[in-house]
Amino acid sequence: MPGGNLGTHRAHGTGADGGGVMNQIIAAPKLCGYPEIELAHAQMQRHRECRIDNCVWKAAAYQTLVLTSRLVPQSIPPRTG
């Protein structure tokens, strides 16, 4: 079972360099031994209009599918707007 993924997140605030941007390392939680893949697929479909950063249900489903290698995140950032 894959472990948590590490990534760098750029947060706005008062950084150590005074530039207003902080770099944070974020580790996704490890997946338990009983992922419900079908439920994750269903949640992704049910919450297709939601954004991952605004919907905990879609975020959990997305993370489950990524950690079980059922979904590969896109390599370019999503469109904003």
C-alpha positions in Angstrom: 0.0 0.0 0.0 1.5 3.4 -1.0 2.4 5.8 1.8 1.7 9.5 2.1 2.8 11.8 -0.7 5.0 14.8 0.1 4.4 18.1 -1.7 5.4 21.7 -1.3 2.6 24.2 -0.7 3.2 28.0 -1.1 1.1 29.9 1.5 0.7 33.6 1.6 1.7 35.2 4.9 4.8 36.5 6.6 7.7 34.3 5.4 11.1 34.0 7.0 12.5 36.0 4.1 10.0 38.8 4.6 8.7 38.3 1.1 5.2 37.4 2.2 5.3 33.7 0.9 6.0 30.7 3.1 6.9 27.3 1.8 5.3 24.4 3.7 5.9 20.7 3.3 2.6 18.9 3.4 2.3 15.1 3.9 -0.9 13.3 3.0 -2.1 10.9 5.7 -1.4 7.3 5.1 -4.3 5.2 3.8 -5.7 2.6 6.1 -5.8 -1.1 5.0 -9.4 -0.9 4.0 -9.8 1.7 1.2 -13.3 1.8 -0.4 -12.4 2.3 -4.0 -16.0 2.1 -5.3 -17.1 4.6 -2.7 -14.3 7.0 -3.7 -15.4 6.7 -7.4 -19.0 7.3 -6.4 -18.1 10.4 -4.3 -16.0 11.8 -7.1 -19.0 11.5 -9.4 -21.5 12.8 -6.9 -19.3 15.8 -6.1 -18.1 16.5 -9.7 -19.2 20.1 -9.5 -17.3 20.7 -6.3 -13.7 21.9 -6.0 -11.3 19.7 -4.1 -10.1 22.6 -2.0 -13.7 23.4 -0.9 -15.2 19.9 -0.4 -13.9 17.5 2.2 -15.8 14.6 0.5 -14.2 15.1 -2.9 -10.8 15.7 -1.3 -11.0 12.4 0.6 -12.2 10.5 -2.5 -9.5 12.1 -4.6 -6.8 11.3 -2.1 -8.0 7.7 -1.8 -7.9 7.2 -5.6 -4.4 8.8 -5.9 -3.0 6.7 -3.0 -4.4 3.5 -4.5 -3.0 4.4 -8.0 -6.5 4.6 -9.5 -6.0 8.3 -10.5 -2.9 10.1 -11.5 -2.9 13.8 -10.7 -2.4 16.2 -13.6 1.0 17.6 -14.0 -0.1 21.2 -14.8 -2.1 23.3 -12.3 -5.9 23.4 -12.9 -7.6 26.4 -14.4 -8.7 29.1 -12.0 -11.8 31.1 -12.3 
